[in-house]
Amino acid sequence: MLGLRVLRRAPVLATLLAVIALLLAWAPFLSRMDLVMRHFDGPNYLVVAKTFYVPTKENPLPGYALSPSYFAMHTPLYPLVLRVCSLFGGWKAGLFLATGLLAVASAGAFALYAKEAAPEIPVALAVLAFLFLPARMFLYRALGASEALMSLLVVLAVLAWRKGRPDWALFLAALSTITRTNGILVVVVLCIALLVAGRVKTALAGGALAAVPLLLLFSWYRFLFGDFFALLHVHAESAGGAGRLTFPFAFIGEMAVRNDWETAEMLLGLHLFFILCAARLWVKGDRLEAGLIAVHVTLFSLLRERDLARYYLTVAPFAVVVAWRDVWSRPRIAAAVLAVLAPLSVFYAWKTIPMNLCSEPAYRALLSLLTS
């Protein structure tokens, strides 16, 4: 009875903490929320939500999007959430409503997952660590970005797996593939886990069904742009062309040779942290979470990509919270860690939200498109 009561209270507490965290991130901008709306990738997702990739006069937007196929890299599940939320007060209100709902939902899902995966961590501390760490996730959870939705789906998929429901896990993983491209890795890890468990038919059938949303999306791209792999091609072009892939971790050496030691060391530190976290999870018996991190490290080691700090956010909750349960389960130590790192995350968000904005002409064109 007590356990059920705690289980019911966890999402309520997570909701309260998520709202507080969101208001903290928005606090300096409550009188100028257009800054939040203009921060990338919010404008891009709003274009997709309005047009579903169909070319229009304002699509591409002036100043940065040179062709309608540019938006193919912004996969559609989050824009669909924006479109539904826009029914309640218009596009601006819809963006903020979606941001709030996804922040609350992802925090609630993580509270339930933490009670299952790391019950020794007090719920409040687990949720606070989830909300404020890493700083990049705290930022994107307050913006028009797909990270909160991706976090919600992946956490629920792992929770479903732990509850003995691989069908639901694969369904949620399938949705993650049309939220962010690395959702494919979640499907792959779940199928491997099923194969290891001797459930070959479930792995093959589930994997095939999980591929359906992405195949439908690629077919839509083929119809609109004449390019079945438009998503992959736009990603490659944004990274400088077809030479995006390299040998494992070779990009770190390339940065060092170019005398860009800071980038090389940052990437090296990121990979090192997540490899160590995967090892800790494996030793503690959290094999699925360890596998999710391992496949991300494997893929990211091959990329010529500087912004891996964002790419790793999909598995950050497992690395930052669950892998370090021995720290978070000690309230005094956990409180001291959060007392230092949480304000840094808030400060980081306050400084970066006014940056990386779409230009005034592009914003005017976006508003025109949304009201058309």
Secondary structure by P-SEA (a helix, b strand, c coil): caaaaaaaaaaaaaaaaaaaaaaaaaccccccccccccccaaaaaaaaaaccccccccccccccccccccccccccaaaaaaaaaaccccaaaaaaaaaaaaaaaaaaaaaaaaaaccccccaaaaaaaaaccaaaaaaaaacccaaaaaaaaaaaaaaaaaaccaaaaaaaaaaaaaacccaaaaaaaaaaaaaaacaaaaaaaaaaaaaaaaaaaaaaaaaaccccaaaaaaaaaaacccccccccaaaaaaaaaacaaaaaaaaaaaaaaaaaaaaaaaaacaaaaaaaaaaaaaaaaaccccccccccccccccccccccccccccaaaaaaaaaccaaaaaaaaaaccccccccaaaaaaaaaaaac
